[in-house]
Amino acid sequence: MLTQGLYEVLESSTTQVSVKLSDASHPIFQAHFPNNPILPGFVHLEIISDVFHLEVTSVKKAKYQALVLPSQTLQYIKNDNKIKILCEEKTVASFVL
């Protein structure tokens, strides 16, 4: 599984999930931009699928607004088919599924 060991769920409800990302030693961070580890944007979709138990079959809109780094805490907020991802109360990405 791509996201195995990548994050730990801190809080969870049907509409909001907080996760703490692993440190830079996780293979995802090792593969994407060596010496400048960031979370690849497509991995958000894997996390969304995992934490909300959704099968993501299409993405109508994706907007990336900030880099996501190792060890950060993210909040995934679901409102129907819209997902907003926050880090330190700032939007880092959003999706319409």
C-alpha distances in whole Angstrom, upper triangle without the diagonal:
4,6,5,9,10,12,15,16,20,22,21,23,23,24,22,20,20,17,18,16,15,18,18,16,13,12,11,15,16,15,17,21,21,24,23,20,19,16,15,17,14,11,14,13,10,11,14,12,10,14,16,15,16,15,16,18,20,21,25,25,23,25,24,26,25,23,20,20,18,20,21,21,20,21,20,23,23,26,26,24,24,22,23,22,24,24,27,29,28,26,24,23,23,22,24,22
4,6,9,8,11,14,16,19,21,21,23,23,23,22,19,19,16,16,13,13,15,15,14,10,9,8,12,13,12,13,17,18,20,20,16,15,12,12,13,11,8,11,11,8,9,13,12,11,14,16,15,16,15,15,17,19,19,23,23,20,22,20,23,22,19,17,17,16,17,18,19,18,19,18,21,22,25,25,23,23,20,21,19,21,22,25,26,26,24,21,20,21,20,22,20
4,6,5,7,10,12,16,18,17,20,20,20,19,15,15,12,12,10,10,13,14,13,9,9,8,11,13,13,14,17,18,20,19,15,14,11,12,13,11,8,10,10,7,7,11,11,9,11,14,14,15,15,15,18,19,19,23,22,20,21,19,22,20,18,15,15,13,14,15,15,15,16,15,19,19,23,24,22,21,18,19,17,19,19,22,23,23,21,19,18,19,19,21,20
4,5,8,10,12,15,18,18,20,21,22,20,17,16,13,13,11,10,13,14,13,9,10,10,13,14,15,16,20,20,22,21,17,17,14,15,16,15,11,13,14,10,10,14,13,10,12,16,15,17,17,18,21,23,23,26,26,24,25,23,25,23,21,18,17,15,15,16,17,16,18,18,21,22,25,26,25,24,21,22,20,21,21,24,25,26,24,22,21,22,22,25,23
4,6,8,11,14,17,17,21,22,23,20,16,15,12,11,9,7,10,12,10,7,9,10,12,14,15,16,19,19,20,20,16,16,14,15,17,17,13,14,16,13,11,15,15,12,13,17,17,19,20,21,24,25,25,28,28,25,25,23,25,23,20,16,15,12,12,14,14,15,17,18,21,23,26,27,26,26,22,22,19,20,19,22,24,25,24,21,22,23,23,26,25
4,7,10,13,16,17,20,21,21,18,15,13,10,9,6,5,8,10,10,6,9,8,9,12,13,14,17,17,18,17,13,12,10,12,14,14,10,11,13,11,9,13,14,12,12,16,17,18,19,19,22,23,22,26,24,22,22,20,21,19,16,13,12,9,10,11,12,12,15,15,19,20,24,25,24,23,19,19,16,17,16,19,21,21,20,18,18,20,20,23,23
4,7,9,12,13,16,18,18,15,12,10,6,5,4,5,9,12,12,10,12,11,12,15,16,16,19,20,20,19,15,14,11,14,15,15,11,11,14,11,9,12,13,11,11,14,16,17,19,19,22,23,23,26,24,21,22,20,21,19,16,13,12,10,9,10,9,10,12,13,16,18,22,24,23,21,18,17,14,15,14,16,19,19,19,17,17,19,20,23,22
4,6,9,11,14,17,17,14,10,9,5,5,7,8,11,14,15,13,16,15,16,18,20,20,23,23,23,22,18,17,15,17,18,18,15,14,16,14,11,13,15,12,10,14,16,18,20,21,24,25,25,28,26,24,24,22,23,21,19,15,15,12,10,11,9,10,12,13,16,18,22,24,24,22,19,18,16,16,15,17,19,20,20,19,19,21,21,24,24
4,6,7,11,13,14,11,7,6,4,7,9,11,15,18,18,16,19,18,18,22,23,23,25,26,26,24,21,19,17,19,19,19,15,14,16,14,10,12,13,11,8,11,13,16,19,20,23,24,24,26,25,23,23,22,23,21,20,16,17,15,13,12,10,10,10,11,13,15,19,21,21,20,17,17,14,15,14,16,17,19,19,18,18,19,20,22,22
4,7,11,14,14,11,8,5,5,7,10,13,16,19,20,18,21,20,21,24,25,25,27,28,28,26,22,21,18,21,21,21,18,16,18,17,14,15,17,14,11,14,16,19,22,22,26,27,26,28,27,25,25,23,23,22,21,17,17,16,13,12,9,10,10,11,14,16,20,22,23,21,18,17,15,14,14,15,16,18,19,19,19,20,22,24,24
4,7,11,11,8,6,5,7,10,13,16,19,22,23,22,24,23,23,27,28,27,29,31,31,28,25,23,20,23,22,22,19,17,18,18,14,14,16,14,10,12,15,18,21,22,25,26,25,27,26,24,24,23,24,23,22,19,20,19,16,14,11,11,9,10,12,14,17,19,21,19,16,16,14,14,14,15,15,18,18,19,19,20,21,23,23
4,7,8,6,4,6,9,12,15,18,21,24,25,23,25,23,24,28,29,28,30,32,32,30,26,24,21,23,22,21,19,16,17,16,13,12,14,12,8,9,12,14,18,19,23,24,23,25,24,23,23,23,24,23,23,20,21,20,18,17,13,12,10,9,10,11,14,16,18,17,15,15,14,15,16,17,17,19,19,19,19,19,19,20,20
4,5,5,6,9,12,16,18,21,25,27,29,26,28,26,27,31,31,30,33,34,35,32,29,26,23,25,23,23,20,18,18,18,15,13,14,13,9,9,12,14,18,19,22,23,23,24,24,23,24,24,25,25,25,22,24,23,22,20,16,14,11,10,10,10,12,14,16,16,14,15,15,16,18,19,18,20,19,20,20,18,19,19,19
4,6,8,12,14,18,20,23,27,29,30,27,29,26,28,31,32,30,33,35,36,33,30,27,24,25,23,22,20,17,17,17,14,12,13,12,9,7,10,11,15,16,19,20,20,22,22,21,23,23,24,25,26,23,25,25,24,22,18,16,13,11,9,8,10,11,13,13,12,14,15,17,19,21,19,21,20,21,19,17,17,17,16
4,7,10,13,17,19,23,26,28,30,27,29,26,27,31,31,29,32,34,35,32,29,25,22,23,21,20,19,16,15,16,14,11,13,13,10,8,11,12,16,16,19,19,18,20,19,19,20,20,21,22,23,21,23,24,23,20,17,14,10,8,6,5,7,9,11,10,9,11,12,13,16,18,16,18,16,18,16,14,14,15,15
4,7,10,14,16,19,23,25,27,24,26,24,24,28,28,27,29,31,32,29,26,23,20,21,19,19,17,14,15,16,12,10,13,13,9,9,12,13,17,17,20,21,19,21,20,19,19,19,20,20,21,18,20,21,19,17,13,10,7,6,4,6,9,12,13,12,9,10,10,11,13,15,13,15,14,15,15,14,14,16,16
4,7,10,13,16,19,22,23,21,23,21,21,25,26,24,27,29,29,26,23,20,17,19,18,18,15,12,14,14,10,9,12,11,7,8,12,13,17,17,20,21,20,22,21,19,19,19,19,19,19,16,18,18,16,14,10,8,6,5,7,9,12,14,15,14,11,11,10,10,12,14,14,15,14,15,15,14,15,17,17
4,7,10,13,16,19,21,19,21,19,19,23,24,23,25,26,27,24,21,18,16,18,17,18,15,13,15,15,11,11,14,12,9,11,15,16,19,19,23,23,22,24,22,20,20,18,19,17,17,14,15,15,13,11,7,6,4,6,9,12,15,18,18,16,13,12,10,9,10,11,12,14,14,14,14,15,17,19,20
4,6,10,13,15,17,15,18,16,16,20,21,20,22,23,24,21,18,16,13,16,16,16,13,11,14,13,9,11,13,11,9,12,15,17,19,19,23,23,22,24,23,20,20,18,19,17,16,12,13,12,10,8,6,5,6,8,11,14,18,20,20,18,14,13,11,11,10,12,14,15,15,14,15,16,17,20,20
4,7,9,12,14,13,16,15,14,17,19,19,21,21,21,19,16,14,12,16,16,17,14,13,16,15,12,14,16,14,13,16,18,20,22,22,25,26,24,27,25,22,21,19,19,17,15,11,11,9,6,6,4,6,9,11,15,18,21,24,23,21,18,16,13,12,10,12,14,16,16,15,16,18,20,23,23
4,7,9,11,9,12,11,10,14,16,15,17,17,18,16,12,11,9,13,14,15,12,11,15,13,11,14,16,14,13,17,19,20,22,21,24,25,23,26,24,21,20,18,18,15,13,9,8,6,5,6,6,8,11,13,16,19,23,25,24,22,18,17,13,13,11,13,16,16,16,14,15,18,19,23,23
4,7,8,7,10,10,9,12,14,14,16,16,16,15,11,11,10,14,16,17,13,14,17,15,13,16,18,16,16,19,21,22,24,23,26,27,26,29,27,24,23,20,21,18,15,12,9,6,5,8,9,11,15,16,20,22,26,28,27,25,22,20,17,17,15,16,19,20,20,17,19,21,23,26,26
4,6,6,10,10,8,10,13,14,15,14,13,13,9,11,11,14,17,18,15,16,19,18,16,20,21,19,19,23,24,26,27,26,29,29,28,31,29,25,24,21,21,18,15,12,9,5,5,9,11,14,17,19,23,25,29,31,30,28,24,23,19,18,16,17,21,21,21,18,20,23,25,28,28
4,6,8,8,5,7,10,10,11,10,10,9,6,8,10,13,16,17,15,16,20,18,17,21,22,21,21,25,26,27,27,26,29,29,28,30,28,25,24,20,21,17,14,11,8,5,7,11,14,16,19,21,24,27,30,32,31,29,25,24,20,20,17,19,22,22,22,19,20,23,25,28,29
4,6,8,7,6,10,12,13,11,11,12,9,11,12,15,18,19,16,18,21,19,18,22,23,21,22,26,26,28,28,27,30,30,29,32,31,27,27,23,24,21,17,15,12,9,10,14,16,18,22,23,27,29,32,34,32,31,27,26,23,23,20,22,25,25,25,22,23,26,27,31,30
4,6,6,6,9,11,13,12,13,13,10,11,10,12,16,16,13,15,18,15,15,19,19,18,19,22,23,24,24,24,26,27,26,29,28,25,24,22,23,20,17,14,12,9,10,13,15,17,20,20,24,26,30,31,29,28,24,24,21,21,19,22,25,24,23,20,21,24,24,28,27
4,5,5,6,9,11,11,13,13,10,11,11,12,15,15,12,15,17,15,15,19,19,18,20,23,23,24,24,23,25,26,25,28,27,24,24,22,23,21,17,15,13,11,14,16,18,19,22,22,26,27,31,32,30,28,25,25,22,23,21,24,27,26,25,22,22,24,24,27,27
4,5,5,6,10,10,13,12,8,8,7,8,11,11,9,12,14,12,13,16,17,16,18,21,21,21,21,20,22,22,22,25,23,20,20,18,20,18,14,12,11,10,13,14,16,16,19,19,23,24,27,28,26,25,22,21,19,20,19,22,24,23,21,18,18,20,21,24,23
4,6,5,8,8,9,8,5,6,6,8,12,13,11,13,16,15,15,18,20,19,20,23,24,24,24,23,25,25,23,26,25,21,21,17,19,16,12,10,9,7,11,12,15,16,19,20,23,25,29,30,28,26,23,22,19,19,17,20,23,22,21,17,18,21,22,25,25
4,6,7,6,8,9,7,9,10,11,15,15,14,17,19,18,18,21,22,21,23,26,27,27,27,25,27,27,26,29,27,24,24,21,22,19,15,14,12,10,14,16,19,20,23,23,27,29,32,33,31,30,26,25,22,23,21,24,26,25,24,21,21,24,25,28,28
4,6,6,10,10,8,9,10,9,13,13,12,16,18,16,18,21,21,21,23,26,26,26,25,23,25,25,24,27,25,22,22,19,21,19,15,15,13,13,16,18,21,21,24,24,27,28,32,33,30,29,26,25,22,23,22,25,27,26,24,21,21,23,24,27,26
4,6,9,8,6,7,7,7,10,12,11,14,16,16,17,20,21,21,23,25,26,25,24,22,24,23,22,25,23,19,19,16,18,16,12,12,11,12,15,16,19,19,22,22,25,27,30,31,28,26,23,23,20,21,20,23,25,23,21,18,18,20,21,24,24
4,6,5,6,7,9,9,13,14,14,17,19,19,20,23,24,24,26,28,29,28,28,26,27,26,24,27,24,21,20,17,18,15,12,12,12,13,16,17,20,20,24,24,27,29,32,33,30,28,26,24,22,22,21,23,25,23,22,18,19,22,23,27,27
4,5,6,9,12,12,16,17,17,19,22,21,22,25,26,26,27,30,31,31,30,28,30,29,28,30,28,24,24,20,21,18,15,15,13,13,16,18,21,22,26,26,30,32,35,36,33,31,28,27,24,24,22,25,27,26,25,21,22,25,26,30,30
4,6,10,13,14,18,20,19,21,24,23,23,26,28,28,29,32,33,33,33,31,32,32,30,32,30,26,25,21,21,18,15,15,12,12,15,17,21,22,26,27,30,33,36,37,35,33,30,28,25,24,22,24,27,25,25,21,23,26,28,31,32
4,6,10,12,15,17,17,18,21,21,21,24,26,26,26,29,31,30,30,28,30,29,27,29,27,23,21,18,17,14,11,11,9,10,14,15,18,19,23,24,27,29,32,34,32,29,26,24,21,21,19,21,23,21,21,18,19,23,25,28,29
4,7,9,12,15,13,15,18,18,18,21,23,22,23,26,27,27,27,25,27,27,25,27,25,21,20,16,17,13,10,9,7,7,11,12,15,16,20,21,24,26,30,31,29,27,24,22,19,19,16,19,21,20,19,16,17,21,22,26,27
4,6,9,12,11,12,15,15,15,17,20,20,20,23,24,24,24,22,24,24,21,24,21,17,16,13,13,10,7,6,5,7,10,10,13,13,17,17,21,23,26,28,26,23,20,18,15,15,14,16,19,17,16,12,14,17,19,22,23
4,6,9,7,8,11,12,11,14,16,16,17,19,21,20,21,19,21,20,18,21,19,15,14,11,13,10,7,5,6,7,10,10,12,12,14,15,18,20,23,25,22,20,17,16,13,14,13,16,18,16,15,11,12,15,16,19,20
4,6,6,8,10,11,11,14,15,16,17,19,20,20,19,17,19,18,16,18,17,13,13,10,13,11,9,8,10,11,14,14,15,14,16,16,19,20,23,24,21,19,17,16,14,15,15,19,20,18,16,12,11,14,14,18,18
4,5,6,8,10,11,12,14,15,16,17,19,18,17,14,16,15,13,15,13,9,9,7,10,10,9,9,11,13,16,15,16,13,15,14,16,17,20,21,18,16,13,13,11,14,14,18,18,16,14,10,8,10,11,14,15
4,5,6,7,9,10,11,13,15,16,17,15,14,11,13,12,11,14,13,10,11,10,14,14,13,12,14,15,18,17,17,15,16,14,17,17,20,20,17,16,14,14,13,16,17,21,21,19,16,13,11,12,11,14,13
4,5,5,6,9,10,11,12,14,15,14,14,12,14,14,13,16,15,12,14,12,15,14,13,11,13,13,15,14,15,13,14,13,16,16,20,20,18,16,14,14,12,15,15,19,20,19,16,13,12,13,12,15,15
4,5,5,6,9,10,10,12,13,13,13,11,14,13,12,15,13,10,11,10,13,13,12,10,13,13,15,13,13,10,11,9,12,13,16,17,15,13,10,10,9,12,13,17,17,16,13,11,9,9,9,12,12
4,5,5,6,9,10,10,11,10,10,7,10,10,9,12,12,10,12,12,15,16,15,14,16,17,18,17,16,13,13,11,13,12,15,15,13,12,10,11,11,14,16,20,20,19,16,13,11,10,9,11,10
4,5,5,6,9,10,10,9,9,8,11,12,12,16,16,14,16,15,18,18,17,15,17,16,18,17,16,14,14,12,15,14,17,17,15,15,13,14,13,16,17,21,22,21,18,16,14,14,12,14,13
4,5,5,6,8,9,10,11,10,14,15,14,17,17,15,16,15,18,17,16,13,15,15,15,14,13,11,11,9,12,12,16,17,15,14,11,12,11,14,15,18,19,18,16,14,13,13,13,15,14
4,5,5,6,8,7,9,8,12,13,12,15,15,13,15,15,17,18,17,15,17,17,18,16,14,11,11,7,9,9,12,13,11,11,8,10,10,13,15,18,18,18,15,14,12,11,10,12,10
4,6,6,5,5,6,6,10,12,12,15,16,15,17,18,20,21,20,18,20,20,20,19,18,15,14,11,13,11,14,14,12,13,11,14,13,17,19,22,22,22,19,18,15,14,12,13,11
4,6,5,7,9,10,13,15,16,19,19,18,20,20,22,22,21,18,20,19,19,18,16,14,14,11,13,13,16,16,15,16,13,15,14,17,19,22,22,22,20,19,17,16,15,17,15
4,6,8,11,12,16,17,17,20,20,18,20,20,21,21,21,18,19,18,18,17,14,12,11,9,11,11,14,15,14,14,12,13,13,15,17,19,19,20,18,18,16,16,15,16,15
4,5,9,10,14,15,15,18,18,18,19,20,22,22,22,20,22,22,21,20,17,14,12,9,10,8,11,11,11,12,10,13,13,16,18,21,20,21,19,18,16,15,14,14,13
4,7,9,13,15,16,19,20,19,22,22,25,25,25,22,24,23,23,22,20,17,16,13,14,12,14,13,13,15,13,16,16,19,21,24,24,24,22,21,19,18,16,16,14
4,6,9,11,13,15,17,17,19,21,23,24,24,22,24,24,24,23,21,18,17,13,13,11,13,12,10,12,12,15,16,19,22,25,24,24,21,21,18,16,14,13,10
4,6,9,11,14,16,16,20,21,24,25,25,23,25,25,26,25,23,20,19,16,16,14,16,14,12,14,14,17,18,21,24,27,27,26,23,22,19,17,14,13,10
4,6,8,11,13,13,16,18,21,22,22,21,23,24,25,24,22,19,18,15,15,13,15,13,10,12,12,15,16,20,22,26,25,24,21,19,16,14,11,10,7
4,7,10,13,14,17,19,23,24,24,23,26,27,28,27,26,23,22,18,19,16,17,15,12,14,14,18,19,23,25,29,28,27,23,22,18,16,13,11,8
4,6,9,11,14,17,20,22,23,22,25,27,28,27,26,22,21,18,18,16,16,14,11,12,13,16,18,21,24,28,27,25,21,20,16,14,10,9,6
4,6,7,11,13,17,19,20,20,23,25,26,24,24,20,19,16,16,14,15,13,10,10,11,13,15,19,21,25,24,22,18,17,13,11,7,6,4
4,7,10,14,17,20,21,22,25,27,29,27,26,22,21,18,17,15,15,13,10,10,12,14,16,20,23,26,24,22,18,18,14,11,8,5,5
4,7,10,13,16,18,19,22,25,27,24,23,20,19,16,16,14,14,14,11,9,10,12,14,17,20,23,21,19,15,14,11,8,6,5,7
4,7,10,13,14,15,19,21,23,21,20,17,17,14,15,14,15,15,12,10,10,10,11,14,17,20,19,16,13,11,7,6,5,7,9
4,6,10,12,13,17,20,22,19,19,16,16,14,15,15,16,17,14,11,11,10,10,12,15,18,17,13,10,8,5,5,6,9,12
4,6,8,10,13,17,19,16,17,14,15,14,15,16,18,19,17,14,12,10,9,11,12,15,15,12,9,6,4,7,9,12,15
4,7,10,13,17,18,15,16,14,15,14,16,18,19,21,19,16,14,11,10,10,11,13,13,9,7,5,6,8,11,15,17
4,6,10,13,15,12,14,12,14,15,17,19,21,23,21,18,15,13,10,10,9,12,12,9,8,5,7,11,14,17,20
4,6,10,13,11,13,12,14,15,18,20,23,25,23,20,17,14,12,11,10,13,14,11,10,7,9,13,15,19,21
4,7,9,7,9,9,12,13,16,19,22,24,22,19,16,14,10,10,8,11,13,11,11,7,9,13,15,19,21
4,7,6,9,10,14,15,19,22,25,27,25,23,19,17,13,13,10,12,15,14,14,11,13,17,19,23,24
4,6,9,11,14,16,20,23,26,28,27,24,21,19,15,14,12,14,17,16,17,14,16,19,21,25,25
4,7,10,13,16,19,22,26,28,27,25,21,19,15,14,11,12,16,16,17,15,17,20,22,26,26
4,6,10,13,16,19,23,25,25,22,18,16,12,10,7,9,12,12,13,12,14,17,20,23,24
4,7,10,13,17,20,23,22,20,16,14,10,9,6,8,10,11,12,11,14,16,18,22,23
4,6,10,13,16,19,19,16,12,10,7,6,5,8,9,10,10,9,10,12,15,18,19
4,6,10,13,16,16,14,10,8,6,5,6,9,8,10,9,10,11,11,13,16,17
4,7,10,13,13,10,7,6,5,7,9,12,11,12,10,10,10,9,11,13,14
4,7,10,11,8,6,5,6,8,11,13,12,12,10,12,11,9,10,12,13
4,6,7,6,5,7,9,11,15,17,15,16,13,14,12,10,10,10,10
4,6,5,6,8,12,14,17,19,17,17,15,16,14,11,11,10,11
4,6,8,11,14,17,21,23,20,20,18,19,16,13,11,9,9
4,7,10,13,17,20,23,21,20,17,17,14,11,8,6,5
4,7,10,13,17,20,17,16,13,14,11,7,6,5,6
4,7,10,13,16,15,14,11,11,8,6,5,6,8
4,7,10,13,11,10,7,8,6,4,7,9,11
4,7,10,9,8,6,6,5,6,9,12,14
4,6,6,5,4,6,7,9,12,15,17
4,5,5,6,6,9,12,15,19,20
4,6,8,9,13,15,18,22,24
4,7,9,12,13,17,20,22
4,6,9,11,15,18,21
4,6,8,11,14,17
4,7,11,14,17
4,7,11,13
4,7,10
4,6
4
